[in-house]
Amino acid sequence: MVFIVVAVQQGLDEIKAGLIEKGFEVVDLETYNYPIDAIVYEGNSFQISYVSRNNMPEMTMGKRGNYGVFIVNSLGKSIEEIADMLNSRYYSPLF
């Protein structure tokens, strides 16, 4: 697994705990002010104002530099499904 920093929306405590258990570094979406690789939120809309330039990885940072921030809506998804999405950076397998 590639080291991934995942910012999780406030109130998604079960998802935070599950992702930590699976080895992800999990931070709070609303307060973390450093580069992140992915965002997990829940609901019908995402508050883009939570993402600042400080959250965007620089082109040369880490193993996954130069790709932006992957955003996952956790609504109706299991921890396993979310973890698979984060690891593959795909919403579903391409069969």
Jmol script that loads the backbone (N, CA, C; Angstrom):
load data "model"
ATOM      1  N   MET A   1       0.841  -1.189   0.000  1.00  0.00           N
ATOM      2  CA  MET A   1       0.000   0.000   0.000  1.00  0.00           C
ATOM      3  C   MET A   1       0.881   1.245   0.000  1.00  0.00           C
ATOM      4  N   VAL A   2       0.513   2.210  -0.804  1.00  0.00           N
ATOM      5  CA  VAL A   2       1.201   3.488  -0.848  1.00  0.00           C
ATOM      6  C   VAL A   2       0.735   4.326   0.336  1.00  0.00           C
ATOM      7  N   PHE A   3       1.661   5.048   0.984  1.00  0.00           N
ATOM      8  CA  PHE A   3       1.323   5.895   2.112  1.00  0.00           C
ATOM      9  C   PHE A   3       0.396   7.011   1.646  1.00  0.00           C
ATOM     10  N   ILE A   4      -0.779   7.113   2.254  1.00  0.00           N
ATOM     11  CA  ILE A   4      -1.791   8.083   1.851  1.00  0.00           C
ATOM     12  C   ILE A   4      -2.278   8.850   3.078  1.00  0.00           C
ATOM     13  N   VAL A   5      -2.361  10.185   2.961  1.00  0.00           N
ATOM     14  CA  VAL A   5      -2.944  11.024   4.002  1.00  0.00           C
ATOM     15  C   VAL A   5      -4.380  11.314   3.574  1.00  0.00           C
ATOM     16  N   VAL A   6      -5.339  10.890   4.405  1.00  0.00           N
ATOM     17  CA  VAL A   6      -6.757  11.021   4.082  1.00  0.00           C
ATOM     18  C   VAL A   6      -7.410  11.987   5.062  1.00  0.00           C
ATOM     19  N   ALA A   7      -8.009  13.048   4.534  1.00  0.00           N
ATOM     20  CA  ALA A   7      -8.764  13.996   5.346  1.00  0.00           C
ATOM     21  C   ALA A   7     -10.218  13.538   5.369  1.00  0.00           C
ATOM     22  N   VAL A   8     -10.759  13.336   6.571  1.00  0.00           N
ATOM     23  CA  VAL A   8     -12.121  12.823   6.724  1.00  0.00           C
ATOM     24  C   VAL A   8     -12.992  13.885   7.381  1.00  0.00           C
ATOM     25  N   GLN A   9     -14.189  14.050   6.842  1.00  0.00           N
ATOM     26  CA  GLN A   9     -15.162  15.023   7.332  1.00  0.00           C
ATOM     27  C   GLN A   9     -15.533  14.756   8.795  1.00  0.00           C
ATOM     28  N   GLN A  10     -15.739  15.813   9.526  1.00  0.00           N
ATOM     29  CA  GLN A  10     -16.149  15.719  10.924  1.00  0.00           C
ATOM     30  C   GLN A  10     -17.438  14.914  11.036  1.00  0.00           C
ATOM     31  N   GLY A  11     -17.504  14.058  12.050  1.00  0.00           N
ATOM     32  CA  GLY A  11     -18.696  13.251  12.301  1.00  0.00           C
ATOM     33  C   GLY A  11     -18.647  11.853  11.717  1.00  0.00           C
ATOM     34  N   LEU A  12     -17.649  11.567  10.892  1.00  0.00           N
ATOM     35  CA  LEU A  12     -17.527  10.235  10.293  1.00  0.00           C
ATOM     36  C   LEU A  12     -16.541   9.400  11.101  1.00  0.00           C
ATOM     37  N   ASP A  13     -16.817   9.280  12.392  1.00  0.00           N
ATOM     38  CA  ASP A  13     -15.894   8.634  13.320  1.00  0.00           C
ATOM     39  C   ASP A  13     -15.652   7.158  13.010  1.00  0.00           C
ATOM     40  N   GLU A  14     -16.685   6.433  12.590  1.00  0.00           N
ATOM     41  CA  GLU A  14     -16.504   5.011  12.257  1.00  0.00           C
ATOM     42  C   GLU A  14     -15.598   4.858  11.040  1.00  0.00           C
ATOM     43  N   ILE A  15     -15.753   5.737  10.076  1.00  0.00           N
ATOM     44  CA  ILE A  15     -14.909   5.690   8.884  1.00  0.00           C
ATOM     45  C   ILE A  15     -13.476   6.036   9.253  1.00  0.00           C
ATOM     46  N   LYS A  16     -13.294   7.063  10.088  1.00  0.00           N
ATOM     47  CA  LYS A  16     -11.942   7.427  10.538  1.00  0.00           C
ATOM     48  C   LYS A  16     -11.266   6.227  11.201  1.00  0.00           C
ATOM     49  N   ALA A  17     -11.965   5.606  12.137  1.00  0.00           N
ATOM     50  CA  ALA A  17     -11.400   4.468  12.871  1.00  0.00           C
ATOM     51  C   ALA A  17     -11.086   3.307  11.931  1.00  0.00           C
ATOM     52  N   GLY A  18     -11.979   3.027  10.999  1.00  0.00           N
ATOM     53  CA  GLY A  18     -11.769   1.927  10.060  1.00  0.00           C
ATOM     54  C   GLY A  18     -10.574   2.168   9.143  1.00  0.00           C
ATOM     55  N   LEU A  19     -10.405   3.398   8.688  1.00  0.00           N
ATOM     56  CA  LEU A  19      -9.278   3.711   7.807  1.00  0.00           C
ATOM     57  C   LEU A  19      -7.954   3.668   8.569  1.00  0.00           C
ATOM     58  N   ILE A  20      -7.967   4.132   9.813  1.00  0.00           N
ATOM     59  CA  ILE A  20      -6.757   4.042  10.647  1.00  0.00           C
ATOM     60  C   ILE A  20      -6.376   2.574  10.837  1.00  0.00           C
ATOM     61  N   GLU A  21      -7.375   1.744  11.110  1.00  0.00           N
ATOM     62  CA  GLU A  21      -7.135   0.312  11.291  1.00  0.00           C
ATOM     63  C   GLU A  21      -6.535  -0.321  10.034  1.00  0.00           C
ATOM     64  N   LYS A  22      -6.884   0.205   8.872  1.00  0.00           N
ATOM     65  CA  LYS A  22      -6.364  -0.317   7.612  1.00  0.00           C
ATOM     66  C   LYS A  22      -5.025   0.310   7.221  1.00  0.00           C
ATOM     67  N   GLY A  23      -4.480   1.186   8.088  1.00  0.00           N
ATOM     68  CA  GLY A  23      -3.138   1.698   7.859  1.00  0.00           C
ATOM     69  C   GLY A  23      -3.028   3.071   7.221  1.00  0.00           C
ATOM     70  N   PHE A  24      -4.143   3.746   7.014  1.00  0.00           N
ATOM     71  CA  PHE A  24      -4.104   5.090   6.442  1.00  0.00           C
ATOM     72  C   PHE A  24      -3.787   6.110   7.522  1.00  0.00           C
ATOM     73  N   GLU A  25      -3.118   7.189   7.138  1.00  0.00           N
ATOM     74  CA  GLU A  25      -2.972   8.316   8.056  1.00  0.00           C
ATOM     75  C   GLU A  25      -4.219   9.164   7.867  1.00  0.00           C
ATOM     76  N   VAL A  26      -4.991   9.340   8.928  1.00  0.00           N
ATOM     77  CA  VAL A  26      -6.266  10.043   8.862  1.00  0.00           C
ATOM     78  C   VAL A  26      -6.167  11.355   9.628  1.00  0.00           C
ATOM     79  N   VAL A  27      -6.626  12.437   8.983  1.00  0.00           N
ATOM     80  CA  VAL A  27      -6.617  13.766   9.585  1.00  0.00           C
ATOM     81  C   VAL A  27      -8.011  14.366   9.462  1.00  0.00           C
ATOM     82  N   ASP A  28      -8.260  15.447  10.212  1.00  0.00           N
ATOM     83  CA  ASP A  28      -9.555  16.126  10.165  1.00  0.00           C
ATOM     84  C   ASP A  28      -9.621  17.062   8.967  1.00  0.00           C
ATOM     85  N   LEU A  29     -10.627  16.890   8.139  1.00  0.00           N
ATOM     86  CA  LEU A  29     -10.803  17.699   6.939  1.00  0.00           C
ATOM     87  C   LEU A  29     -10.896  19.188   7.254  1.00  0.00           C
ATOM     88  N   GLU A  30     -11.632  19.507   8.283  1.00  0.00           N
ATOM     89  CA  GLU A  30     -11.929  20.911   8.555  1.00  0.00           C
ATOM     90  C   GLU A  30     -10.766  21.690   9.160  1.00  0.00           C
ATOM     91  N   THR A  31      -9.771  21.010   9.740  1.00  0.00           N
ATOM     92  CA  THR A  31      -8.717  21.731  10.455  1.00  0.00           C
ATOM     93  C   THR A  31      -7.302  21.456   9.977  1.00  0.00           C
ATOM     94  N   TYR A  32      -7.078  20.402   9.216  1.00  0.00           N
ATOM     95  CA  TYR A  32      -5.730  20.032   8.798  1.00  0.00           C
ATOM     96  C   TYR A  32      -5.258  20.982   7.701  1.00  0.00           C
ATOM     97  N   ASN A  33      -4.080  21.547   7.853  1.00  0.00           N
ATOM     98  CA  ASN A  33      -3.609  22.596   6.949  1.00  0.00           C
ATOM     99  C   ASN A  33      -2.300  22.213   6.253  1.00  0.00           C
ATOM    100  N   TYR A  34      -2.183  20.939   5.889  1.00  0.00           N
ATOM    101  CA  TYR A  34      -0.985  20.429   5.237  1.00  0.00           C
ATOM    102  C   TYR A  34      -1.422  19.579   4.049  1.00  0.00           C
ATOM    103  N   PRO A  35      -0.491  19.170   3.187  1.00  0.00           N
ATOM    104  CA  PRO A  35      -0.890  18.378   2.014  1.00  0.00           C
ATOM    105  C   PRO A  35      -1.624  17.089   2.378  1.00  0.00           C
ATOM    106  N   ILE A  36      -2.648  16.800   1.591  1.00  0.00           N
ATOM    107  CA  ILE A  36      -3.435  15.579   1.735  1.00  0.00           C
ATOM    108  C   ILE A  36      -3.493  14.892   0.374  1.00  0.00           C
ATOM    109  N   ASP A  37      -3.782  13.607   0.398  1.00  0.00           N
ATOM    110  CA  ASP A  37      -3.901  12.845  -0.836  1.00  0.00           C
ATOM    111  C   ASP A  37      -5.349  12.589  -1.223  1.00  0.00           C
ATOM    112  N   ALA A  38      -6.229  12.544  -0.214  1.00  0.00           N
ATOM    113  CA  ALA A  38      -7.626  12.216  -0.478  1.00  0.00           C
ATOM    114  C   ALA A  38      -8.524  12.837   0.574  1.00  0.00           C
ATOM    115  N   ILE A  39      -9.799  12.964   0.201  1.00  0.00           N
ATOM    116  CA  ILE A  39     -10.839  13.470   1.100  1.00  0.00           C
ATOM    117  C   ILE A  39     -11.976  12.461   1.110  1.00  0.00           C
ATOM    118  N   VAL A  40     -12.491  12.167   2.301  1.00  0.00           N
ATOM    119  CA  VAL A  40     -13.685  11.338   2.430  1.00  0.00           C
ATOM    120  C   VAL A  40     -14.744  12.196   3.114  1.00  0.00           C
ATOM    121  N   TYR A  41     -15.889  12.315   2.460  1.00  0.00           N
ATOM    122  CA  TYR A  41     -17.000  13.091   3.011  1.00  0.00           C
ATOM    123  C   TYR A  41     -18.270  12.274   2.843  1.00  0.00           C
ATOM    124  N   GLU A  42     -19.372  12.788   3.376  1.00  0.00           N
ATOM    125  CA  GLU A  42     -20.654  12.104   3.207  1.00  0.00           C
ATOM    126  C   GLU A  42     -21.727  13.138   2.954  1.00  0.00           C
ATOM    127  N   GLY A  43     -22.603  12.833   2.031  1.00  0.00           N
ATOM    128  CA  GLY A  43     -23.713  13.729   1.772  1.00  0.00           C
ATOM    129  C   GLY A  43     -23.911  14.006   0.302  1.00  0.00           C
ATOM    130  N   ASN A  44     -24.775  14.985   0.041  1.00  0.00           N
ATOM    131  CA  ASN A  44     -25.127  15.329  -1.324  1.00  0.00           C
ATOM    132  C   ASN A  44     -24.229  16.379  -1.945  1.00  0.00           C
ATOM    133  N   SER A  45     -23.449  17.056  -1.119  1.00  0.00           N
ATOM    134  CA  SER A  45     -22.546  18.064  -1.661  1.00  0.00           C
ATOM    135  C   SER A  45     -21.295  18.131  -0.802  1.00  0.00           C
ATOM    136  N   PHE A  46     -20.224  18.577  -1.416  1.00  0.00           N
ATOM    137  CA  PHE A  46     -18.947  18.699  -0.721  1.00  0.00           C
ATOM    138  C   PHE A  46     -18.611  20.176  -0.575  1.00  0.00           C
ATOM    139  N   GLN A  47     -18.212  20.583   0.609  1.00  0.00           N
ATOM    140  CA  GLN A  47     -17.856  21.975   0.892  1.00  0.00           C
ATOM    141  C   GLN A  47     -16.415  22.216   0.434  1.00  0.00           C
ATOM    142  N   ILE A  48     -16.237  22.640  -0.795  1.00  0.00           N
ATOM    143  CA  ILE A  48     -14.910  22.808  -1.380  1.00  0.00           C
ATOM    144  C   ILE A  48     -14.068  23.836  -0.628  1.00  0.00           C
ATOM    145  N   SER A  49     -14.689  24.708   0.146  1.00  0.00           N
ATOM    146  CA  SER A  49     -13.943  25.722   0.887  1.00  0.00           C
ATOM    147  C   SER A  49     -13.025  25.104   1.941  1.00  0.00           C
ATOM    148  N   TYR A  50     -13.221  23.827   2.271  1.00  0.00           N
ATOM    149  CA  TYR A  50     -12.333  23.158   3.230  1.00  0.00           C
ATOM    150  C   TYR A  50     -10.959  22.872   2.625  1.00  0.00           C
ATOM    151  N   VAL A  51     -10.869  22.854   1.318  1.00  0.00           N
ATOM    152  CA  VAL A  51      -9.616  22.552   0.653  1.00  0.00           C
ATOM    153  C   VAL A  51      -8.895  23.856   0.311  1.00  0.00           C
ATOM    154  N   SER A  52      -7.677  23.985   0.799  1.00  0.00           N
ATOM    155  CA  SER A  52      -6.890  25.183   0.514  1.00  0.00           C
ATOM    156  C   SER A  52      -5.648  24.802  -0.292  1.00  0.00           C
ATOM    157  N   ARG A  53      -4.939  25.778  -0.728  1.00  0.00           N
ATOM    158  CA  ARG A  53      -3.687  25.528  -1.452  1.00  0.00           C
ATOM    159  C   ARG A  53      -2.720  24.731  -0.571  1.00  0.00           C
ATOM    160  N   ASN A  54      -2.785  24.921   0.744  1.00  0.00           N
ATOM    161  CA  ASN A  54      -1.917  24.178   1.661  1.00  0.00           C
ATOM    162  C   ASN A  54      -2.193  22.678   1.640  1.00  0.00           C
ATOM    163  N   ASN A  55      -3.409  22.282   1.248  1.00  0.00           N
ATOM    164  CA  ASN A  55      -3.772  20.862   1.197  1.00  0.00           C
ATOM    165  C   ASN A  55      -3.337  20.176  -0.093  1.00  0.00           C
ATOM    166  N   MET A  56      -2.974  20.933  -1.092  1.00  0.00           N
ATOM    167  CA  MET A  56      -2.624  20.354  -2.387  1.00  0.00           C
ATOM    168  C   MET A  56      -1.163  19.911  -2.397  1.00  0.00           C
ATOM    169  N   PRO A  57      -0.914  18.655  -2.739  1.00  0.00           N
ATOM    170  CA  PRO A  57       0.470  18.179  -2.801  1.00  0.00           C
ATOM    171  C   PRO A  57       1.249  18.923  -3.888  1.00  0.00           C
ATOM    172  N   GLU A  58       2.499  19.218  -3.609  1.00  0.00           N
ATOM    173  CA  GLU A  58       3.354  19.828  -4.629  1.00  0.00           C
ATOM    174  C   GLU A  58       3.714  18.762  -5.660  1.00  0.00           C
ATOM    175  N   MET A  59       4.135  19.186  -6.810  1.00  0.00           N
ATOM    176  CA  MET A  59       4.428  18.260  -7.899  1.00  0.00           C
ATOM    177  C   MET A  59       5.516  17.254  -7.554  1.00  0.00           C
ATOM    178  N   THR A  60       6.406  17.589  -6.649  1.00  0.00           N
ATOM    179  CA  THR A  60       7.523  16.700  -6.354  1.00  0.00           C
ATOM    180  C   THR A  60       7.383  15.983  -5.016  1.00  0.00           C
ATOM    181  N   MET A  61       6.247  16.096  -4.354  1.00  0.00           N
ATOM    182  CA  MET A  61       6.100  15.518  -3.019  1.00  0.00           C
ATOM    183  C   MET A  61       5.703  14.045  -3.074  1.00  0.00           C
ATOM    184  N   GLY A  62       6.449  13.217  -2.391  1.00  0.00           N
ATOM    185  CA  GLY A  62       6.056  11.828  -2.149  1.00  0.00           C
ATOM    186  C   GLY A  62       5.981  10.963  -3.392  1.00  0.00           C
ATOM    187  N   LYS A  63       5.497   9.758  -3.174  1.00  0.00           N
ATOM    188  CA  LYS A  63       5.401   8.776  -4.247  1.00  0.00           C
ATOM    189  C   LYS A  63       4.281   9.101  -5.224  1.00  0.00           C
ATOM    190  N   ARG A  64       3.307   9.879  -4.788  1.00  0.00           N
ATOM    191  CA  ARG A  64       2.157  10.137  -5.641  1.00  0.00           C
ATOM    192  C   ARG A  64       2.039  11.621  -5.969  1.00  0.00           C
ATOM    193  N   GLY A  65       3.163  12.275  -6.127  1.00  0.00           N
ATOM    194  CA  GLY A  65       3.150  13.690  -6.454  1.00  0.00           C
ATOM    195  C   GLY A  65       2.529  13.953  -7.809  1.00  0.00           C
ATOM    196  N   ASN A  66       2.119  15.174  -8.027  1.00  0.00           N
ATOM    197  CA  ASN A  66       1.607  15.645  -9.310  1.00  0.00           C
ATOM    198  C   ASN A  66       0.295  14.977  -9.726  1.00  0.00           C
ATOM    199  N   TYR A  67      -0.635  14.840  -8.827  1.00  0.00           N
ATOM    200  CA  TYR A  67      -1.907  14.241  -9.228  1.00  0.00           C
ATOM    201  C   TYR A  67      -3.126  14.880  -8.602  1.00  0.00           C
ATOM    202  N   GLY A  68      -3.005  15.712  -7.600  1.00  0.00           N
ATOM    203  CA  GLY A  68      -4.164  16.355  -6.995  1.00  0.00           C
ATOM    204  C   GLY A  68      -4.739  15.578  -5.827  1.00  0.00           C
ATOM    205  N   VAL A  69      -5.973  15.907  -5.449  1.00  0.00           N
ATOM    206  CA  VAL A  69      -6.623  15.307  -4.291  1.00  0.00           C
ATOM    207  C   VAL A  69      -7.818  14.474  -4.765  1.00  0.00           C
ATOM    208  N   PHE A  70      -7.853  13.206  -4.368  1.00  0.00           N
ATOM    209  CA  PHE A  70      -8.920  12.278  -4.724  1.00  0.00           C
ATOM    210  C   PHE A  70     -10.064  12.461  -3.727  1.00  0.00           C
ATOM    211  N   ILE A  71     -11.295  12.605  -4.201  1.00  0.00           N
ATOM    212  CA  ILE A  71     -12.446  12.878  -3.329  1.00  0.00           C
ATOM    213  C   ILE A  71     -13.435  11.718  -3.415  1.00  0.00           C
ATOM    214  N   VAL A  72     -13.819  11.188  -2.220  1.00  0.00           N
ATOM    215  CA  VAL A  72     -14.728  10.041  -2.145  1.00  0.00           C
ATOM    216  C   VAL A  72     -15.938  10.397  -1.293  1.00  0.00           C
ATOM    217  N   ASN A  73     -17.129  10.183  -1.838  1.00  0.00           N
ATOM    218  CA  ASN A  73     -18.363  10.305  -1.064  1.00  0.00           C
ATOM    219  C   ASN A  73     -18.607   8.951  -0.408  1.00  0.00           C
ATOM    220  N   SER A  74     -18.611   8.903   0.923  1.00  0.00           N
ATOM    221  CA  SER A  74     -18.723   7.642   1.652  1.00  0.00           C
ATOM    222  C   SER A  74     -20.151   7.132   1.783  1.00  0.00           C
ATOM    223  N   LEU A  75     -21.118   7.904   1.360  1.00  0.00           N
ATOM    224  CA  LEU A  75     -22.528   7.541   1.520  1.00  0.00           C
ATOM    225  C   LEU A  75     -22.811   6.175   0.893  1.00  0.00           C
ATOM    226  N   GLY A  76     -23.248   5.226   1.717  1.00  0.00           N
ATOM    227  CA  GLY A  76     -23.612   3.897   1.254  1.00  0.00           C
ATOM    228  C   GLY A  76     -22.444   2.965   0.974  1.00  0.00           C
ATOM    229  N   LYS A  77     -21.236   3.355   1.364  1.00  0.00           N
ATOM    230  CA  LYS A  77     -20.060   2.530   1.089  1.00  0.00           C
ATOM    231  C   LYS A  77     -19.497   1.957   2.388  1.00  0.00           C
ATOM    232  N   SER A  78     -18.947   0.753   2.288  1.00  0.00           N
ATOM    233  CA  SER A  78     -18.310   0.127   3.445  1.00  0.00           C
ATOM    234  C   SER A  78     -16.879   0.651   3.576  1.00  0.00           C
ATOM    235  N   ILE A  79     -16.270   0.384   4.724  1.00  0.00           N
ATOM    236  CA  ILE A  79     -14.867   0.753   4.933  1.00  0.00           C
ATOM    237  C   ILE A  79     -13.999   0.068   3.873  1.00  0.00           C
ATOM    238  N   GLU A  80     -14.290  -1.189   3.572  1.00  0.00           N
ATOM    239  CA  GLU A  80     -13.510  -1.927   2.574  1.00  0.00           C
ATOM    240  C   GLU A  80     -13.609  -1.276   1.205  1.00  0.00           C
ATOM    241  N   GLU A  81     -14.814  -0.854   0.815  1.00  0.00           N
ATOM    242  CA  GLU A  81     -14.996  -0.194  -0.477  1.00  0.00           C
ATOM    243  C   GLU A  81     -14.229   1.128  -0.532  1.00  0.00           C
ATOM    244  N   ILE A  82     -14.304   1.892   0.541  1.00  0.00           N
ATOM    245  CA  ILE A  82     -13.592   3.180   0.593  1.00  0.00           C
ATOM    246  C   ILE A  82     -12.087   2.951   0.526  1.00  0.00           C
ATOM    247  N   ALA A  83     -11.578   1.987   1.292  1.00  0.00           N
ATOM    248  CA  ALA A  83     -10.149   1.685   1.286  1.00  0.00           C
ATOM    249  C   ALA A  83      -9.692   1.248  -0.106  1.00  0.00           C
ATOM    250  N   ASP A  84     -10.482   0.412  -0.770  1.00  0.00           N
ATOM    251  CA  ASP A  84     -10.139  -0.017  -2.129  1.00  0.00           C
ATOM    252  C   ASP A  84     -10.073   1.176  -3.078  1.00  0.00           C
ATOM    253  N   MET A  85     -11.027   2.087  -2.959  1.00  0.00           N
ATOM    254  CA  MET A  85     -11.033   3.286  -3.798  1.00  0.00           C
ATOM    255  C   MET A  85      -9.790   4.139  -3.549  1.00  0.00           C
ATOM    256  N   LEU A  86      -9.444   4.306  -2.271  1.00  0.00           N
ATOM    257  CA  LEU A  86      -8.277   5.113  -1.930  1.00  0.00           C
ATOM    258  C   LEU A  86      -6.993   4.476  -2.456  1.00  0.00           C
ATOM    259  N   ASN A  87      -6.881   3.165  -2.342  1.00  0.00           N
ATOM    260  CA  ASN A  87      -5.685   2.468  -2.809  1.00  0.00           C
ATOM    261  C   ASN A  87      -5.552   2.469  -4.327  1.00  0.00           C
ATOM    262  N   SER A  88      -6.672   2.321  -5.017  1.00  0.00           N
ATOM    263  CA  SER A  88      -6.630   2.228  -6.478  1.00  0.00           C
ATOM    264  C   SER A  88      -6.842   3.570  -7.169  1.00  0.00           C
ATOM    265  N   ARG A  89      -7.405   4.525  -6.431  1.00  0.00           N
ATOM    266  CA  ARG A  89      -7.784   5.829  -6.981  1.00  0.00           C
ATOM    267  C   ARG A  89      -8.819   5.688  -8.095  1.00  0.00           C
ATOM    268  N   TYR A  90      -9.688   4.661  -7.980  1.00  0.00           N
ATOM    269  CA  TYR A  90     -10.799   4.443  -8.891  1.00  0.00           C
ATOM    270  C   TYR A  90     -12.069   4.265  -8.070  1.00  0.00           C
ATOM    271  N   TYR A  91     -13.191   4.683  -8.639  1.00  0.00           N
ATOM    272  CA  TYR A  91     -14.469   4.519  -7.950  1.00  0.00           C
ATOM    273  C   TYR A  91     -15.019   3.117  -8.100  1.00  0.00           C
ATOM    274  N   SER A  92     -14.654   2.430  -9.176  1.00  0.00           N
ATOM    275  CA  SER A  92     -15.078   1.051  -9.370  1.00  0.00           C
ATOM    276  C   SER A  92     -14.078   0.371 -10.286  1.00  0.00           C
ATOM    277  N   PRO A  93     -14.010  -0.950 -10.200  1.00  0.00           N
ATOM    278  CA  PRO A  93     -13.067  -1.666 -11.078  1.00  0.00           C
ATOM    279  C   PRO A  93     -13.473  -1.485 -12.542  1.00  0.00           C
ATOM    280  N   LEU A  94     -12.492  -1.452 -13.398  1.00  0.00           N
ATOM    281  CA  LEU A  94     -12.756  -1.343 -14.838  1.00  0.00           C
ATOM    282  C   LEU A  94     -12.684  -2.733 -15.459  1.00  0.00           C
ATOM    283  N   PHE A  95     -13.817  -3.392 -15.562  1.00  0.00           N
ATOM    284  CA  PHE A  95     -13.868  -4.741 -16.128  1.00  0.00           C
ATOM    285  C   PHE A  95     -14.377  -4.679 -17.530  1.00  0.00           C
TER     286      PHE A  95
END
end "model"
wireframe off; spacefill off
backbone 0.3
color backbone group
